[in-house]
Amino acid sequence: MTVKRIPDPDASVKFADGAIDTSSTKWVPNEFDQYAVETALRLAEDAKSKKRHAEIVVCSVCPAAQRQHITTFLAMGADRGVVVDADDTALDSQAVAKLIAGVFKKEGADLLVCGKLSQDSEGNEVGQRVAGLLDLPIASFAGGVTWDQGNSAMVVSREVDDGVETKKVPLPSVLTCDLRVVLPSSVKNGITPDDYTYNEGPRLASLRGITMAKRKKVEQLKPADLGVEAGSAVNNNAVTPPPARAAGQIVESVEQLVEKLASEAKVL
C-alpha cells in the first residue's frame, strides 16, 4: 500500500518567492489513498468473522517527523507501516517510484495497491512507474476488484469510454484505485460472501482502531537503505497564482447575454 500526505485541499493556498508556501500547511491523507487502503482491507478480510487472510503494510515517503497520516491508515485497519524518511516535496515521481519499488522488493509483497493519483499534483504517475521498475503487470483506475485466489490473479474492472473493461492480471502485480472501488459491492475476495455489502466509501477509524494504531509497528528507512539516491530531475521555474476573477456583469435580456457571450467571452 502506498499512502501520501497532501496539503489540505480545503485550505487557502499561499504563494511566496515563486513557489507554494507550505510552512504553515495542514497536511492530510490523500483521499485516493483512503480508497486504496479500503480496497486492501476488503481483499484481506473475512467481513463476517473479521479474520484477516493477508497482511496489509502501508508505505509512505515523507519526513519521519511528519508521518501523522500513517496513523490514520493504521487506525483504519492496516497491520503495520513503513516510512521512507525523505523530503517528498523535493522528489520527482521517478525517485518516489524507486523508493516504493525498493520497499516492495524488501517486503516480498504480492500486490501493490495505490490511489490512482495524488490530489495535490494530479500526477497519476507513481503506480505505473513502480510497475515498470519492477517489471510487473498493472491494472489502473480500478472500479471493481475480484481476487481469484485459485489462479493467483486479480480480475479488475474499470470504466472506459464505451462501457466497462475487465482485465485479469497475475500476482504479483500493481493496482491503482478509482472512486467506484469503494461502492458497497465493488471488491470480492472469495472469502467474504459475494452478496455481502459494505458501507459506501472508506471506513472511518474506530476509537479502538485509533488506540491500536499507536501500538502498531512503523519501520523507518532511509533512501540509502533501499539503494536509492533521493533527488529530482524535474525543476519548477516558478509557480504563480491564477489572475483574480473579474466582477460579474448584469444583463437586461437574453439577447444581451448572447451578444456578450459571443463578442466578449468568445464562447459562442
Phi, psi and omega in degrees: 000131172253136179225151186222149170267143178224157173298142182305116182297338182273354181269155178288139180273133178251143179243143178205131176053044176072023180210164174285130182272113180252014185298328180242024184288140169270121182266138181226162178292142175294130187297321181293334175289330173296321176298319182293318179295319177299319177300314180297320179296317180294325178290326189271340191251156164267107187296337180281309184267347182069013177285139181264131183250002177204154179269137179248119180245124177262137183234134178222140173260110185192166172299135184300332181281353182236053185250027183300329181295333177300318179300323178301315182286328174293323178292331175293332179142356177299150187279320179201173184229159173228126177246124172265111187286100180202157177279099185296336180287347180256009182247146172267176185298324181292320178295317178298318180297321178297320179293317180294319177299321178297318178294318180302314180293319180298321182280342185063041186286161179258334184212131173254120180249125182231157164291153185293334179199170175259134186295336184281323183250342184056032190289316182052052182233323196296314181303315180294321180293320178297316178301320178295317180295324182268356183056050180245153173292152180224142171241115185259156175057043183295128174251346177208140183222132174234126179273110177270087187292327181298325180254009180049058184212165174244130174260119189238132174248148178209153180282136173232179187303323185250022177142224182239130179254136180240133180229150172245127180239132179286153175271147359287151182202179180240140181228130173245139193252137175257178185300317188291351181291344180257018169291160189304330185236027187277341184239129178228138185239005180078000179244303173294136180307140184298335181271004178288137179241128176275164168294145181290137178093170177292146182289152175271148178288133176278167177299320178294320179297320179295319179294316181292328182301326181291343181260350184281149184286134173233109180279139180247125180238159171254154177308323180297330178297337181256007180071027183241135174265111184290137179176190181214134174264002181251129179244132174267120179288319180192156175232125182234145178289156177293155179297150178297143180287138177288157179296149179288166180239148176255129180250157185267342184203167177296322180299318179292323177299313180298319180296318180290321177298326182278315188269329183255308181283338180058039178252359177239000000 
